[in-house]
Amino acid sequence: MLSIPATINQAVAAVTGFTTPTYTTVTSSTTIPNGKTATVTAKGGTQPAGVDIHTAARNFSFLSVKPANVRGLPPLNAAGQLVNVPVNVYSLSTRKGLTVLAGQPSQHGYFKTQFGIPAGADLADPDNIAAMSLAHTMCLAQIVQEIINTAKTGEI
């Protein structure tokens, strides 16, 4: 299962207003039987003053979810072919309470990465799963300022 690190401090591309940001998390309870939750309990590095940590009114948390039942490969058909290979879908979400208008309750924003691994690839092609995973997360880390700009302007 995806475990949220106790300290998140991996280097990312430069982001305006943030210098070596860190987030401390603590595992918390979740109502999802196949999920794990962690909440942000402290922040570090240089960050804008308005960035806050998790509270009941302003969520700042992570949720990792695995399939309720991880599926394997089905048997081959009479012709010796695989038909309808299932895909096991995992996800990692970050939720953060955001102000939409001064004086109003915060609303949840979220960032979600979902990945599907075809049954059998875990055994037959683990190196390419690793390459895909690494490339995706490296891309996100490298384009974080562009992601922020897209969220602010709507432009991609």
DASULHU-V943691 format. One record per residue. N is the residue number from 1. RES is the residue in one small letter. D_FIRST is the distance of its C-alpha to the first C-alpha in Angstrom with 2 decimals. Layout:
n:N res:RES d_first:D_FIRST
n:N res:RES d_first:D_FIRST
This chain:
n:1 res:m d_first:0.00
n:2 res:l d_first:3.77
n:3 res:s d_first:6.14
n:4 res:i d_first:9.62
n:5 res:p d_first:12.30
n:6 res:a d_first:15.08
n:7 res:t d_first:17.56
n:8 res:i d_first:17.32
n:9 res:n d_first:20.37
n:10 res:q d_first:19.83
n:11 res:a d_first:23.15
n:12 res:v d_first:23.71
n:13 res:a d_first:26.93
n:14 res:a d_first:29.68
n:15 res:v d_first:29.50
n:16 res:t d_first:32.72
n:17 res:g d_first:32.83
n:18 res:f d_first:29.71
n:19 res:t d_first:30.21
n:20 res:t d_first:27.32
n:21 res:p d_first:25.29
n:22 res:t d_first:22.63
n:23 res:y d_first:20.47
n:24 res:t d_first:19.46
n:25 res:t d_first:16.64
n:26 res:v d_first:16.10
n:27 res:t d_first:13.29
n:28 res:s d_first:14.93
n:29 res:s d_first:15.00
n:30 res:t d_first:14.08
n:31 res:t d_first:15.82
n:32 res:i d_first:13.07
n:33 res:p d_first:11.90
n:34 res:n d_first:8.70
n:35 res:g d_first:8.11
n:36 res:k d_first:8.03
n:37 res:t d_first:11.26
n:38 res:a d_first:13.08
n:39 res:t d_first:16.79
n:40 res:v d_first:19.11
n:41 res:t d_first:21.69
n:42 res:a d_first:23.73
n:43 res:k d_first:24.68
n:44 res:g d_first:26.57
n:45 res:g d_first:28.60
n:46 res:t d_first:31.13
n:47 res:q d_first:30.16
n:48 res:p d_first:32.46
n:49 res:a d_first:33.70
n:50 res:g d_first:32.36
n:51 res:v d_first:28.65
n:52 res:d d_first:27.44
n:53 res:i d_first:24.46
n:54 res:h d_first:22.75
n:55 res:t d_first:25.30
n:56 res:a d_first:25.65
n:57 res:a d_first:27.86
n:58 res:r d_first:25.95
n:59 res:n d_first:22.20
n:60 res:f d_first:20.30
n:61 res:s d_first:16.60
n:62 res:f d_first:13.18
n:63 res:l d_first:10.91
n:64 res:s d_first:7.50
n:65 res:v d_first:7.50
n:66 res:k d_first:6.55
n:67 res:p d_first:9.82
n:68 res:a d_first:11.46
n:69 res:n d_first:12.54
n:70 res:v d_first:11.32
n:71 res:r d_first:14.82
n:72 res:g d_first:16.70
n:73 res:l d_first:20.01
n:74 res:p d_first:22.99
n:75 res:p d_first:26.20
n:76 res:l d_first:28.72
n:77 res:n d_first:31.61
n:78 res:a d_first:35.21
n:79 res:a d_first:35.65
n:80 res:g d_first:32.76
n:81 res:q d_first:30.63
n:82 res:l d_first:27.11
n:83 res:v d_first:27.40
n:84 res:n d_first:24.78
n:85 res:v d_first:21.69
n:86 res:p d_first:18.71
n:87 res:v d_first:16.16
n:88 res:n d_first:12.49
n:89 res:v d_first:11.85
n:90 res:y d_first:8.85
n:91 res:s d_first:10.05
n:92 res:l d_first:10.34
n:93 res:s d_first:13.52
n:94 res:t d_first:15.92
n:95 res:r d_first:18.73
n:96 res:k d_first:21.99
n:97 res:g d_first:25.22
n:98 res:l d_first:28.01
n:99 res:t d_first:31.77
n:100 res:v d_first:33.46
n:101 res:l d_first:36.94
n:102 res:a d_first:38.39
n:103 res:g d_first:38.86
n:104 res:q d_first:36.40
n:105 res:p d_first:33.04
n:106 res:s d_first:30.08
n:107 res:q d_first:28.00
n:108 res:h d_first:24.31
n:109 res:g d_first:23.59
n:110 res:y d_first:20.22
n:111 res:f d_first:18.62
n:112 res:k d_first:15.98
n:113 res:t d_first:14.44
n:114 res:q d_first:13.47
n:115 res:f d_first:12.95
n:116 res:g d_first:13.94
n:117 res:i d_first:13.72
n:118 res:p d_first:16.63
n:119 res:a d_first:16.19
n:120 res:g d_first:17.53
n:121 res:a d_first:16.95
n:122 res:d d_first:14.02
n:123 res:l d_first:16.89
n:124 res:a d_first:19.90
n:125 res:d d_first:19.07
n:126 res:p d_first:16.19
n:127 res:d d_first:18.50
n:128 res:n d_first:19.09
n:129 res:i d_first:15.44
n:130 res:a d_first:15.36
n:131 res:a d_first:18.68
n:132 res:m d_first:17.74
n:133 res:s d_first:14.68
n:134 res:l d_first:16.91
n:135 res:a d_first:19.87
n:136 res:h d_first:18.28
n:137 res:t d_first:16.99
n:138 res:m d_first:20.29
n:139 res:c d_first:22.25
n:140 res:l d_first:20.80
n:141 res:a d_first:21.58
n:142 res:q d_first:25.00
n:143 res:i d_first:26.01
n:144 res:v d_first:24.87
n:145 res:q d_first:28.55
n:146 res:e d_first:29.18
n:147 res:i d_first:26.29
n:148 res:i d_first:27.90
n:149 res:n d_first:31.29
n:150 res:t d_first:30.22
n:151 res:a d_first:28.92
n:152 res:k d_first:32.29
n:153 res:t d_first:34.61
n:154 res:g d_first:33.05
n:155 res:e d_first:34.01
n:156 res:i d_first:31.81
